Amino acid sequence: MSEKSEKESSLVRFGVSMPEELMGRFDKLIGKQGYENRSEAIRDLVRKAILDSDHTSPNQSAAGTIVMVYDHHVNDLAITLTGLQHQYHHDIISTMHIHLNHDQCLEVIVVRGQVNRLRELTNRIKVQKGVFYAELSVTFIDSAGEETDHHHDGSHVHTHSHPGTERKD
């Protein structure tokens, strides 16, 4: 009998019941995406659900993107959006601006901060006249022991150590 690896021994098995037609559609979808089995696909779906910004604790520290599409011809909209970004500059890591056509721009804002502030910024963008779409997608959540304390001057202090960086006095 072979020993199970640590990763395998920590797996929990469970059964899921669903209509045959839905299972067939799911199998086709995950096959097209390149999954080798249902377990891998379900694990990714669970990870995505956990990262959903609507279900993340408001005070949780997270990183992700805000994607927006807007009409740059709307009076003062570009100035308003830039002003909002300056108000939240501690939460914004980078932005990318793309001209989709003569009228529309797509902007991707890479963010990191407390989920409540990231949601607040997204909502303030959404309500602007001329913004067609704005959505926050959380892609990383800092775990409790690995949060970074960001200061207003842009510096930060890690409250955890990285392997191989321990001091050897």
Secondary structure as the mmCIF struct_conf table of DSSP 4:
data_model
#
loop_
_struct_conf.conf_type_id
_struct_conf.id
_struct_conf.beg_label_comp_id
_struct_conf.beg_label_asym_id
_struct_conf.beg_label_seq_id
_struct_conf.end_label_comp_id
_struct_conf.end_label_asym_id
_struct_conf.end_label_seq_id
HELX_LH_PP_P HELX_LH_PP_P1 SER A 2 SER A 5
HELX_RH_AL_P HELX_RH_AL_P1 GLU A 6 SER A 9
TURN_TY1_P TURN_TY1_P1 SER A 10 SER A 10
HELX_RH_AL_P HELX_RH_AL_P2 GLU A 20 GLN A 33
TURN_TY1_P TURN_TY1_P2 GLY A 34 GLY A 34
BEND BEND1 GLU A 36 ASN A 37
HELX_RH_AL_P HELX_RH_AL_P3 ARG A 38 LEU A 51
HELX_RH_3T_P HELX_RH_3T_P1 SER A 53 HIS A 55
BEND BEND2 THR A 56 THR A 56
TURN_TY1_P TURN_TY1_P3 PRO A 58 ASN A 59
STRN STRN1 SER A 61 ASP A 71
TURN_TY1_P TURN_TY1_P4 HIS A 72 HIS A 73
BEND BEND3 VAL A 74 VAL A 74
TURN_TY1_P TURN_TY1_P5 ASN A 75 ASP A 76
HELX_RH_AL_P HELX_RH_AL_P4 LEU A 77 GLN A 87
TURN_TY1_P TURN_TY1_P6 TYR A 88 ASP A 91
STRN STRN2 ILE A 92 HIS A 99
BEND BEND4 ASN A 101 ASP A 103
STRN STRN3 GLN A 104 GLN A 114
HELX_RH_AL_P HELX_RH_AL_P5 VAL A 115 LYS A 126
TURN_TY1_P TURN_TY1_P7 VAL A 127 VAL A 127
BEND BEND5 GLN A 128 GLN A 128
TURN_TY1_P TURN_TY1_P8 LYS A 129 GLY A 130
STRN STRN4 VAL A 131 ILE A 141
HELX_RH_3T_P HELX_RH_3T_P2 ALA A 144 GLU A 146
STRN STRN5 THR A 148 HIS A 150
TURN_TY1_P TURN_TY1_P9 HIS A 152 ASP A 153
BEND BEND6 GLY A 154 GLY A 154
STRN STRN6 HIS A 156 HIS A 158
BEND BEND7 THR A 159 HIS A 160
TURN_TY1_P TURN_TY1_P10 PRO A 163 GLY A 164
#
